[in-house]
Amino acid sequence: MQIKYWKNLQQPIDGMQKIAALAWSPNSARYAVATADRVIHLYNENGEKKDKFTTRPAEKDNKSYIVRAVCFSPDNQKIAIAQSDNIVFIYKIGLEWAEKKSICNKFLQNSSVTCMVWPTERHNELFFGLAEGKVKVGILRNNKSSSVYATESFVVSISASPDGQSIVSGHLDGSMVTYNLETKAKSKMKHSSIPYALAWGSHILAAGNDGRIAFYEPSGDCF
């Protein structure tokens, strides 16, 4: 696999301009970039900026929050924004660039939302992790959220299996938890560092600040 530089999407500035989150839409037609000023920039598949919108705080006039995660819905028509001010907003953005954007769901929590995943084929279920260690699901049909499972450690990352039937969460204590959404079966494994990055393909891939990438079976066996 060869990776080469293509071009800059965001032009550099003379100062700090942290990129808070990135996400591709499932159909690869849109790319979302969340910046430190709490703005979501939308690009097409050619890297051309087509749109942008400013996120909203959980409480009016609060400008101290940051965007923690961004993800698109499986049908590409919605975008979820996880924020440090204890809330997830879901915006309806449609399939065309010119369509009006509006908030269609919001899930207010008791602690900061840290990460998020929208599994394939689960159009009405958004899963997210919290600073208090819980993994929760937001149900779009009734605009309510409930706990899927709880741990004692800050949730740093989350991912879903390709079929959308399982999720895996990474935690500040180095642990990873897999959970089958159908059978409710749960298993725990330990990574060599804090698993800040998680992905699930044919196996679960975990990486942290020790520079080591490891592949795991859902049962916990490491290759």
Beta strands, then each sheet from edge to edge (+ up, - down):
strand 1: 19-24
strand 2: 30-35
strand 3: 39-44
strand 4: 49-54
strand 5: 67-72
strand 6: 78-83
strand 7: 87-92
strand 8: 102-108
strand 9: 113-117
strand 10: 125-130
strand 11: 134-139
strand 12: 144-150
strand 13: 155-160
strand 14: 166-171
strand 15: 175-180
strand 16: 186-190
strand 17: 197-200
strand 18: 204-207
strand 19: 213-216
sheet 1: 1+ 2- 3+ 4-
sheet 2: 5+ 6- 7+ 8-
sheet 3: 9+ 10- 11+ 12-
sheet 4: 13+ 14- 15+ 16-
sheet 5: 17+ 18- 19+
end
